[in-house]
Amino acid sequence: MTAELVRGQNHPLSQARLEIRISAGTPIVAVAALGDENGRIHGVEWVAHPGAPTQPGLEVSRQAAADHRLAVDLGAVPEAVHRVSVLLALPVGGTGPARFGAVAAPFVAVTGLDGDEVASYTITGLEAESAVVALELYRRQDAWKVRAVGQGYAGGLAELLTDQGLPQAHQLAGTINDAVARGLARSVQAPPPRTADGDRSRQTAAPALGPDHGGTAPQPGPVPPVSPYGGQTPGGPGQPAPQQPYAAPDSNAVTQPSTPTAGGSIDYSHPRRQNAAPPPPPPIAPPAAPGQPAQPVAGDATGWSMEERLYNQVWGMFEDLARTTAAYRSAVDFAESRMDKELEQVLSDPRSRIGGQGDAAREAARARHTQLVAQAREALDRDLTQLAAEADVVEPALPPAYARWDSPAWHAYRVPMEIPMALRLGDLHLPEADRIRIPMLVRLPLERGLWIDSGAAGSSDGSFTDSHTMSRLAMETAVAHAARLLAVYPAGEFTVHVIDPAGSGAQPLAPLVQTGVLAAPPALGAAGVADVLGRLTQRVDLVQMAVRGGAADSLPPGFDTSQQLLIVNDFPHGFDDRAVNQLRYLADEGPAFGVHLMMVADREESSGYGPLLDPLWRSLLRLTPVADDHLADPWVGHAWTYEPSLVPPGSQVLQQVLAQVAAARTKFM
């Protein structure tokens, strides 16, 4: 029986010798690539393409065509091969369509040599992409499986092969395009597309899709801007989505995820994400008793992976709490306005101002008010009980990137092989539901700098903290956030720099310094400030010119392509006018080209620069080292209390995690 796969689904293979049949309504290029256990292509000799149609265990077509048959012998591939990827691309420079969104959805089937289908996959959801990883055959414990991938790239084969780790990606893409062009010159006109009756790709329903929660640079789909979890509208990956900002104190703009429009493409990919085997489908909640709500289950939201389902579930919890609290507050406001109106009517009538009649009317108005408030509170408590039960099952299931520092997930930490969708920066809660904490997740890669406010201020619990203590707490918060970022990125893909002109942050910075995870010791004095800012500014300039000039492969040899984070302590101490301008440049241009900013500063101390720095503060997401209610939601503007994600006192988890990061970094280098 044929397994009709949807994106991310896999199916076991019982045969080693297979045929992969591809059907499309227009000529396309078919390529097969061999990959190691991490999916990396080691060289051009690992790729079978029209210019070199045979490789060990592979044979592909010599030209572009609407129908292809690829031969695969899994028993003949080298021992180092753990993955065989089938890549499809539209021919370059021809008269045909330039994007998959303009053609029929390609249909791919894996068959035995007898022609019986083992698995099939219709690649839906493509729009501006011109190349796609259709499916992959991968080895797991000496057994082979097929997985539907459907990862598209707007940059064509060159971008696809680059993402697969091939060093000569651009040269090989040119070779393939030349071979295809020669083949097209010799070929006859392609037959017309098959009709709906004869094309299985039209008969296969596309999977139900939820909100868009991912995006890579090749994808045109919208990416959610800063959720209440702190993310923001990226300029890349993906095209900027229309922002829906809401006003919040200190200009912290937060927007809700964008909802795809009808007919739009949806991209569930993530920058540099490996196509790891998807987790099992979300568990089914046990049946609820009659009249009772269903028991919550971790990961029961929509998504292609458990990580994405948990992300969506956290977002849903935040939205549910915001809306149910808004309903309660509205009901209370209505009860109070109704009581005020009734009391006003009583007092406006001279006959009822005094005496038993007036007292009875006032008591009746207050009783109705109490009844309405009690009913509203009962509904709120019912919703909060359900949300609390959901939080109790979701929190223990969160992966390290989403988990609190005291979670057992961190004790089983290993340096990841891929970047997660998001990162936890703290918790959010409302006064009506103080026991429920919603994780504040920020999308990765960071597209907005962070500002850890070290100004002396009162916290939400009414206590006040002096400036010296606030400065120390702010640096400890910054170190905890930086350690998280280092921990959730693969080895060598995230680098941290520190500017500490006066050396006042030496004690909080000790975990980063002692474990050796910093790129260099913290920069001191005005000279150190100038040196670090000069190097990072130059880096942004180089990458910006290379990307905008279409020559990303022309960067200097040995150029560090990892994401860069700059922690600035004690601003504006040690900063002259030139350094301030460089800092603003990094805040504005850096995120789009891999340089991110984390400011630890008191805004009032920088007031000597006048309004010059106002755009800087507005461009950063303000976080506090103590609980503070300065964030608002995008629906009704609730003032949410933010609490930073800090390491529990006396815990060694931070040092243990950073030690693993440092060891992996050493091996990588």
SULQUI-V505494 format. One record per residue. N is the residue number from 1. D_LAST is the distance of its C-alpha to the last C-alpha in Angstrom with 1 decimal. Layout:
n->N d_last->D_LAST
n->N d_last->D_LAST
This chain:
n->1 d_last->48.4
n->2 d_last->45.9
n->3 d_last->43.2
n->4 d_last->43.1
n->5 d_last->39.6
n->6 d_last->38.5
n->7 d_last->35.0
n->8 d_last->32.5
n->9 d_last->35.0
n->10 d_last->34.5
n->11 d_last->37.0
n->12 d_last->37.0
n->13 d_last->37.7
n->14 d_last->40.1
n->15 d_last->40.2
n->16 d_last->37.7
n->17 d_last->39.5
n->18 d_last->39.7
n->19 d_last->40.7
n->20 d_last->39.3
n->21 d_last->42.0
n->22 d_last->41.3
n->23 d_last->44.1
n->24 d_last->44.0
n->25 d_last->46.8
n->26 d_last->45.3
n->27 d_last->43.5
n->28 d_last->39.8
n->29 d_last->37.0
n->30 d_last->35.7
n->31 d_last->32.3
n->32 d_last->30.7
n->33 d_last->27.0
n->34 d_last->25.3
n->35 d_last->22.1
n->36 d_last->19.9
n->37 d_last->19.9
n->38 d_last->17.7
n->39 d_last->20.1
n->40 d_last->17.9
n->41 d_last->19.9
n->42 d_last->18.4
n->43 d_last->20.9
n->44 d_last->24.4
n->45 d_last->25.9
n->46 d_last->25.0
n->47 d_last->27.4
n->48 d_last->31.2
n->49 d_last->32.9
n->50 d_last->36.3
n->51 d_last->35.1
n->52 d_last->33.9
n->53 d_last->35.7
n->54 d_last->34.9
n->55 d_last->31.8
n->56 d_last->31.7
n->57 d_last->33.5
n->58 d_last->33.9
n->59 d_last->36.6
n->60 d_last->37.0
n->61 d_last->39.7
n->62 d_last->40.0
n->63 d_last->41.1
n->64 d_last->41.2
n->65 d_last->43.8
n->66 d_last->45.0
n->67 d_last->44.8
n->68 d_last->42.3
n->69 d_last->42.0
n->70 d_last->38.7
n->71 d_last->38.7
n->72 d_last->36.0
n->73 d_last->36.1
n->74 d_last->33.5
n->75 d_last->34.5
n->76 d_last->33.6
n->77 d_last->30.0
n->78 d_last->27.3
n->79 d_last->26.1
n->80 d_last->22.5
n->81 d_last->24.1
n->82 d_last->24.4
n->83 d_last->25.5
n->84 d_last->28.1
n->85 d_last->28.3
n->86 d_last->31.5
n->87 d_last->31.0
n->88 d_last->34.0
n->89 d_last->34.5
n->90 d_last->37.5
n->91 d_last->38.4
n->92 d_last->37.5
n->93 d_last->40.4
n->94 d_last->43.2
n->95 d_last->46.1
n->96 d_last->44.9
n->97 d_last->43.3
n->98 d_last->39.9
n->99 d_last->38.8
n->100 d_last->39.2
n->101 d_last->41.2
n->102 d_last->44.0
n->103 d_last->44.4
n->104 d_last->45.3
n->105 d_last->42.6
n->106 d_last->41.2
n->107 d_last->42.1
n->108 d_last->40.0
n->109 d_last->41.4
n->110 d_last->40.1
n->111 d_last->43.0
n->112 d_last->43.9
n->113 d_last->45.5
n->114 d_last->48.9
n->115 d_last->48.1
n->116 d_last->48.0
n->117 d_last->45.4
n->118 d_last->42.8
n->119 d_last->41.2
n->120 d_last->41.4
n->121 d_last->39.8
n->122 d_last->41.1
n->123 d_last->38.4
n->124 d_last->39.8
n->125 d_last->38.7
n->126 d_last->37.3
n->127 d_last->38.4
n->128 d_last->36.7
n->129 d_last->34.1
n->130 d_last->34.6
n->131 d_last->32.1
n->132 d_last->31.5
n->133 d_last->29.7
n->134 d_last->33.0
n->135 d_last->32.2
n->136 d_last->29.9
n->137 d_last->30.7
n->138 d_last->28.2
n->139 d_last->28.1
n->140 d_last->28.4
n->141 d_last->29.3
n->142 d_last->30.9
n->143 d_last->32.9
n->144 d_last->32.5
n->145 d_last->33.2
n->146 d_last->33.6
n->147 d_last->32.4
n->148 d_last->33.7
n->149 d_last->31.0
n->150 d_last->32.7
n->151 d_last->29.6
n->152 d_last->30.8
n->153 d_last->29.4
n->154 d_last->31.5
n->155 d_last->29.4
n->156 d_last->30.5
n->157 d_last->28.8
n->158 d_last->26.2
n->159 d_last->24.9
n->160 d_last->25.2
n->161 d_last->23.3
n->162 d_last->20.5
n->163 d_last->20.3
n->164 d_last->20.2
n->165 d_last->17.0
n->166 d_last->19.0
n->167 d_last->17.6
n->168 d_last->21.3
n->169 d_last->22.7
n->170 d_last->25.1
n->171 d_last->26.4
n->172 d_last->27.1
n->173 d_last->28.8
n->174 d_last->31.0
n->175 d_last->31.9
n->176 d_last->32.9
n->177 d_last->34.9
n->178 d_last->36.7
n->179 d_last->37.6
n->180 d_last->38.9
n->181 d_last->40.9
n->182 d_last->42.6
n->183 d_last->43.3
n->184 d_last->44.8
n->185 d_last->47.0
n->186 d_last->48.5
n->187 d_last->48.8
n->188 d_last->51.8
n->189 d_last->51.8
n->190 d_last->50.1
n->191 d_last->52.5
n->192 d_last->53.1
n->193 d_last->51.1
n->194 d_last->52.5
n->195 d_last->54.7
n->196 d_last->54.0
n->197 d_last->56.1
n->198 d_last->54.2
n->199 d_last->50.6
n->200 d_last->49.0
n->201 d_last->46.3
n->202 d_last->49.2
n->203 d_last->50.5
n->204 d_last->47.3
n->205 d_last->46.9
n->206 d_last->43.7
n->207 d_last->42.2
n->208 d_last->43.1
n->209 d_last->40.5
n->210 d_last->40.0
n->211 d_last->38.6
n->212 d_last->35.6
n->213 d_last->32.5
n->214 d_last->29.5
n->215 d_last->28.6
n->216 d_last->26.1
n->217 d_last->26.3
n->218 d_last->28.4
n->219 d_last->30.9
n->220 d_last->34.0
n->221 d_last->35.0
n->222 d_last->35.3
n->223 d_last->32.8
n->224 d_last->34.2
n->225 d_last->34.0
n->226 d_last->33.6
n->227 d_last->35.2
n->228 d_last->36.7
n->229 d_last->33.3
n->230 d_last->32.0
n->231 d_last->30.5
n->232 d_last->31.8
n->233 d_last->32.7
n->234 d_last->29.7
n->235 d_last->30.1
n->236 d_last->27.3
n->237 d_last->26.7
n->238 d_last->30.3
n->239 d_last->33.2
n->240 d_last->34.4
n->241 d_last->36.9
n->242 d_last->40.2
n->243 d_last->39.7
n->244 d_last->42.2
n->245 d_last->41.7
n->246 d_last->43.9
n->247 d_last->44.9
n->248 d_last->43.4
n->249 d_last->43.7
n->250 d_last->41.3
n->251 d_last->40.7
n->252 d_last->38.3
n->253 d_last->38.7
n->254 d_last->38.0
n->255 d_last->38.9
n->256 d_last->39.5
n->257 d_last->37.8
n->258 d_last->39.3
n->259 d_last->41.5
n->260 d_last->41.4
n->261 d_last->44.6
n->262 d_last->46.7
n->263 d_last->45.4
n->264 d_last->42.0
n->265 d_last->38.8
n->266 d_last->36.5
n->267 d_last->32.8
n->268 d_last->31.1
n->269 d_last->27.6
n->270 d_last->24.6
n->271 d_last->21.7
n->272 d_last->19.0
n->273 d_last->20.9
n->274 d_last->20.7
n->275 d_last->24.3
n->276 d_last->24.3
n->277 d_last->27.7
n->278 d_last->29.8
n->279 d_last->31.2
n->280 d_last->34.9
n->281 d_last->37.4
n->282 d_last->38.3
n->283 d_last->40.7
n->284 d_last->44.4
n->285 d_last->46.0
n->286 d_last->49.0
n->287 d_last->52.3
n->288 d_last->53.7
n->289 d_last->57.2
n->290 d_last->59.8
n->291 d_last->59.7
n->292 d_last->56.3
n->293 d_last->53.0
n->294 d_last->50.4
n->295 d_last->48.0
n->296 d_last->44.6
n->297 d_last->41.6
n->298 d_last->37.9
n->299 d_last->36.5
n->300 d_last->39.9
n->301 d_last->39.1
n->302 d_last->38.4
n->303 d_last->35.0
n->304 d_last->33.0
n->305 d_last->30.8
n->306 d_last->31.4
n->307 d_last->28.9
n->308 d_last->31.0
n->309 d_last->34.2
n->310 d_last->33.4
n->311 d_last->32.4
n->312 d_last->35.8
n->313 d_last->37.6
n->314 d_last->36.4
n->315 d_last->37.5
n->316 d_last->40.8
n->317 d_last->41.3
n->318 d_last->40.8
n->319 d_last->43.3
n->320 d_last->45.8
n->321 d_last->45.8
n->322 d_last->46.2
n->323 d_last->49.1
n->324 d_last->50.9
n->325 d_last->50.8
n->326 d_last->52.1
n->327 d_last->55.0
n->328 d_last->55.9
n->329 d_last->55.9
n->330 d_last->58.0
n->331 d_last->60.5
n->332 d_last->60.8
n->333 d_last->61.4
n->334 d_last->64.0
n->335 d_last->65.8
n->336 d_last->65.9
n->337 d_last->67.2
n->338 d_last->69.8
n->339 d_last->71.0
n->340 d_last->71.2
n->341 d_last->73.3
n->342 d_last->75.6
n->343 d_last->76.1
n->344 d_last->76.8
n->345 d_last->79.5
n->346 d_last->81.0
n->347 d_last->81.2
n->348 d_last->82.5
n->349 d_last->85.6
n->350 d_last->88.1
n->351 d_last->89.6
n->352 d_last->86.4
n->353 d_last->85.1
n->354 d_last->87.1
n->355 d_last->88.5
n->356 d_last->87.3
n->357 d_last->86.6
n->358 d_last->84.0
n->359 d_last->82.3
n->360 d_last->82.2
n->361 d_last->80.6
n->362 d_last->78.0
n->363 d_last->77.3
n->364 d_last->77.1
n->365 d_last->74.6
n->366 d_last->72.4
n->367 d_last->72.7
n->368 d_last->71.6
n->369 d_last->68.6
n->370 d_last->67.6
n->371 d_last->68.0
n->372 d_last->65.8
n->373 d_last->63.1
n->374 d_last->63.3
n->375 d_last->63.0
n->376 d_last->60.0
n->377 d_last->58.3
n->378 d_last->59.1
n->379 d_last->57.4
n->380 d_last->54.4
n->381 d_last->54.2
n->382 d_last->54.4
n->383 d_last->51.4
n->384 d_last->49.5
n->385 d_last->50.1
n->386 d_last->48.6
n->387 d_last->45.6
n->388 d_last->45.1
n->389 d_last->45.3
n->390 d_last->42.7
n->391 d_last->40.4
n->392 d_last->40.8
n->393 d_last->39.5
n->394 d_last->36.8
n->395 d_last->35.1
n->396 d_last->34.2
n->397 d_last->32.9
n->398 d_last->30.4
n->399 d_last->26.7
n->400 d_last->24.4
n->401 d_last->23.8
n->402 d_last->27.6
n->403 d_last->28.6
n->404 d_last->29.7
n->405 d_last->27.7
n->406 d_last->30.5
n->407 d_last->30.1
n->408 d_last->29.5
n->409 d_last->26.9
n->410 d_last->24.4
n->411 d_last->25.2
n->412 d_last->24.1
n->413 d_last->20.9
n->414 d_last->17.8
n->415 d_last->14.8
n->416 d_last->16.2
n->417 d_last->15.5
n->418 d_last->17.5
n->419 d_last->18.8
n->420 d_last->22.2
n->421 d_last->25.2
n->422 d_last->25.8
n->423 d_last->25.2
n->424 d_last->27.8
n->425 d_last->28.7
n->426 d_last->31.8
n->427 d_last->35.3
n->428 d_last->38.4
n->429 d_last->42.0
n->430 d_last->45.6
n->431 d_last->48.5
n->432 d_last->50.5
n->433 d_last->47.8
n->434 d_last->46.0
n->435 d_last->45.1
n->436 d_last->43.0
n->437 d_last->39.5
n->438 d_last->37.8
n->439 d_last->34.0
n->440 d_last->33.0
n->441 d_last->30.2
n->442 d_last->28.5
n->443 d_last->27.2
n->444 d_last->23.6
n->445 d_last->22.1
n->446 d_last->24.0
n->447 d_last->26.6
n->448 d_last->28.4
n->449 d_last->27.4
n->450 d_last->28.4
n->451 d_last->30.8
n->452 d_last->31.2
n->453 d_last->34.8
n->454 d_last->35.3
n->455 d_last->39.0
n->456 d_last->41.5
n->457 d_last->43.2
n->458 d_last->45.0
n->459 d_last->43.3
n->460 d_last->44.9
n->461 d_last->46.5
n->462 d_last->48.5
n->463 d_last->46.8
n->464 d_last->45.6
n->465 d_last->42.7
n->466 d_last->42.8
n->467 d_last->40.4
n->468 d_last->38.5
n->469 d_last->37.8
n->470 d_last->36.9
n->471 d_last->34.3
n->472 d_last->32.7
n->473 d_last->32.9
n->474 d_last->31.5
n->475 d_last->28.3
n->476 d_last->28.0
n->477 d_last->28.4
n->478 d_last->25.7
n->479 d_last->23.2
n->480 d_last->24.2
n->481 d_last->23.7
n->482 d_last->20.3
n->483 d_last->19.2
n->484 d_last->20.6
n->485 d_last->18.7
n->486 d_last->15.3
n->487 d_last->16.6
n->488 d_last->17.9
n->489 d_last->15.1
n->490 d_last->12.6
n->491 d_last->9.0
n->492 d_last->7.4
n->493 d_last->11.0
n->494 d_last->12.7
n->495 d_last->12.5
n->496 d_last->15.4
n->497 d_last->17.3
n->498 d_last->20.5
n->499 d_last->23.7
n->500 d_last->26.1
n->501 d_last->28.6
n->502 d_last->31.0
n->503 d_last->28.5
n->504 d_last->30.7
n->505 d_last->27.9
n->506 d_last->26.4
n->507 d_last->27.7
n->508 d_last->26.6
n->509 d_last->23.1
n->510 d_last->22.7
n->511 d_last->20.9
n->512 d_last->18.1
n->513 d_last->18.1
n->514 d_last->18.5
n->515 d_last->15.7
n->516 d_last->13.1
n->517 d_last->12.3
n->518 d_last->13.6
n->519 d_last->12.0
n->520 d_last->14.7
n->521 d_last->17.9
n->522 d_last->20.7
n->523 d_last->22.5
n->524 d_last->26.0
n->525 d_last->29.2
n->526 d_last->30.3
n->527 d_last->28.0
n->528 d_last->24.9
n->529 d_last->26.2
n->530 d_last->26.8
n->531 d_last->23.4
n->532 d_last->21.4
n->533 d_last->24.0
n->534 d_last->24.1
n->535 d_last->20.4
n->536 d_last->20.4
n->537 d_last->23.8
n->538 d_last->22.8
n->539 d_last->19.9
n->540 d_last->22.5
n->541 d_last->24.9
n->542 d_last->22.6
n->543 d_last->21.7
n->544 d_last->25.3
n->545 d_last->26.7
n->546 d_last->24.5
n->547 d_last->25.4
n->548 d_last->29.0
n->549 d_last->29.4
n->550 d_last->28.1
n->551 d_last->25.4
n->552 d_last->22.2
n->553 d_last->20.7
n->554 d_last->21.7
n->555 d_last->19.0
n->556 d_last->17.6
n->557 d_last->14.9
n->558 d_last->11.4
n->559 d_last->13.0
n->560 d_last->11.2
n->561 d_last->13.1
n->562 d_last->12.3
n->563 d_last->15.5
n->564 d_last->16.2
n->565 d_last->18.6
n->566 d_last->20.7
n->567 d_last->22.8
n->568 d_last->25.9
n->569 d_last->28.1
n->570 d_last->31.6
n->571 d_last->32.3
n->572 d_last->34.3
n->573 d_last->34.0
n->574 d_last->32.5
n->575 d_last->32.7
n->576 d_last->35.1
n->577 d_last->36.4
n->578 d_last->33.6
n->579 d_last->30.9
n->580 d_last->32.9
n->581 d_last->33.1
n->582 d_last->29.4
n->583 d_last->28.9
n->584 d_last->31.4
n->585 d_last->29.8
n->586 d_last->26.4
n->587 d_last->28.4
n->588 d_last->30.3
n->589 d_last->27.9
n->590 d_last->24.5
n->591 d_last->24.4
n->592 d_last->25.2
n->593 d_last->22.3
n->594 d_last->19.5
n->595 d_last->20.3
n->596 d_last->22.1
n->597 d_last->24.3
n->598 d_last->25.3
n->599 d_last->28.4
n->600 d_last->29.8
n->601 d_last->33.2
n->602 d_last->37.0
n->603 d_last->38.6
n->604 d_last->41.7
n->605 d_last->40.0
n->606 d_last->38.9
n->607 d_last->42.5
n->608 d_last->43.2
n->609 d_last->41.4
n->610 d_last->44.1
n->611 d_last->43.5
n->612 d_last->40.6
n->613 d_last->38.0
n->614 d_last->39.9
n->615 d_last->38.0
n->616 d_last->34.7
n->617 d_last->35.8
n->618 d_last->37.3
n->619 d_last->34.0
n->620 d_last->32.1
n->621 d_last->32.6
n->622 d_last->34.3
n->623 d_last->33.4
n->624 d_last->35.0
n->625 d_last->34.0
n->626 d_last->37.4
n->627 d_last->39.4
n->628 d_last->40.9
n->629 d_last->42.8
n->630 d_last->41.6
n->631 d_last->40.3
n->632 d_last->42.7
n->633 d_last->42.8
n->634 d_last->43.6
n->635 d_last->46.9
n->636 d_last->49.2
n->637 d_last->47.1
n->638 d_last->47.0
n->639 d_last->45.5
n->640 d_last->42.7
n->641 d_last->41.6
n->642 d_last->37.8
n->643 d_last->36.2
n->644 d_last->32.5
n->645 d_last->30.2
n->646 d_last->29.7
n->647 d_last->28.6
n->648 d_last->31.8
n->649 d_last->33.0
n->650 d_last->31.9
n->651 d_last->29.3
n->652 d_last->25.9
n->653 d_last->24.4
n->654 d_last->22.3
n->655 d_last->20.8
n->656 d_last->20.2
n->657 d_last->18.5
n->658 d_last->16.2
n->659 d_last->15.4
n->660 d_last->14.2
n->661 d_last->12.2
n->662 d_last->10.5
n->663 d_last->10.1
n->664 d_last->8.6
n->665 d_last->6.2
n->666 d_last->5.2
n->667 d_last->5.5
n->668 d_last->3.8
n->669 d_last->0.0
